[in-house]
Amino acid sequence: MRKFTDRAFLACLLAVLLAVPAGVALWSHKETAAYYENRSLAERPALTLSSLWEGSFGADFESWYSDHAPGRTTLLKADTRVQLDVLKRPVVNGIVDAGGVLVPYLDYDEWSEEAYRGAVGTIADRFEKLNGHIEANGGVFRYVGLPEQRIYFEDRFPTYLNNHEKEAGAADRVFAQALADRGVAFLDMRAVYESQGNPESYYSAVDHHYNYYGAYAAYRAILEDLNAAGFDLPVLTEEDLDFQELPNPYIGSRNRKLYNLWPNSEKAVIGVQKEPVAFTRTDNGQPSEKPLFVTPAEGYMPTTYNLYMGGDFGETILETDRPDLPDVLIFGDSFTNALETLLYASFDETRVLDLRHYKDMSLKDYISAYQPDVVLCIQNDTFYYTATGNGGVWED
């Protein structure tokens, strides 16, 4: 009798183990990505004797279930609403309301200036080698450094929270000096913006990027720098552009983490050329019909920073069929996207790489293959000390 009871218990237990995932699979949602969290959801694990025996199935199933449980987004959104409006917590989902702008919560661990000096050498050495390689191939190089939104609005952080102002200032100074010591031209857009009074209109209140006005100011600074160095590049003036505010709700990366519940009337802005410079476009090796601004079909539909060029691609090529103008290669993070819609109009051929996604050849080999007249690295300052992705510029 005892043997029969044990076997029956084991059979029931196995039935439950099999039934729960099967049942959940029927009534859980089918999405593969969490829109508001901007990440991929866990994939459903395969149920095998091996995964059961090793215990990996249970852990993987728990991760999958927590991502796919019915009503998950609704519950998380409701919890965010309670934290914002009922409990009025100063930090919700890692985001801080900093007097009209949203910034990330920052912990209290900071690097010293000495630590940055110890870390910068290897990174700056790679850019020195890259600079030499570009010059050997007939081009000029500019590193364009941009303040990330939390840096731009560092004075807006509540006084009881850490804004890392001292650390950020030290990091920027050390990096700029290291490049200067190695003869690498560095365009510090933080200093440029400061010289213009740090207009609040340059950066988004709800996203970690600048907005189109900030991108345009950077475009003008880049063109002025290059033309002062001997180029004769056409420049899109404010009179050449029709700055338009889109009617769509704008969901920035900061407010996205709050399920877009933070009161926000910000709109995305685009700059439409009154006399457009025609181009043909290629994305990741394939002809593309994407316009410079990928906007929603209807005014009520939300938009994000990805409206500029349609987001990040490993490689984008814009050809304008004006061989009298120089060619440019741009690489960097998503801050390039809004700038691309402007910079291409000043060059014949514009090539854009995001080294986080482009893997066909090294940056060094790419420069050797196409020999651009100008190479621009465009990065926000939170990536200065990152040696991978768009910081992985040289392989010995």
SULLINFEN-V128439 format. One record per helix or strand. SS is the DSSP state (~ for helix, > for strand). FROM is the first residue (numbers start at 1). TO is the last residue. If there is no record, write none. Layout:
SS/FROM/TO, SS/FROM/TO
//
This chain:
~/2/27, >/33/34, >/39/40, ~/49/54, ~/56/68, ~/72/86, >/91/92, >/95/97, >/102/104, ~/113/136, >/140/146, ~/149/152, ~/154/156, ~/165/181, >/186/188, ~/189/195, ~/200/202, >/203/203, >/210/210, ~/212/228, ~/238/240, >/241/245, >/250/250, ~/253/256, >/269/273, >/280/283, >/286/288, >/293/293, >/303/303, ~/305/307, >/308/308, >/315/319, >/328/332, ~/336/346, >/349/353, ~/363/370, >/374/380, ~/381/383, ~/389/391
//
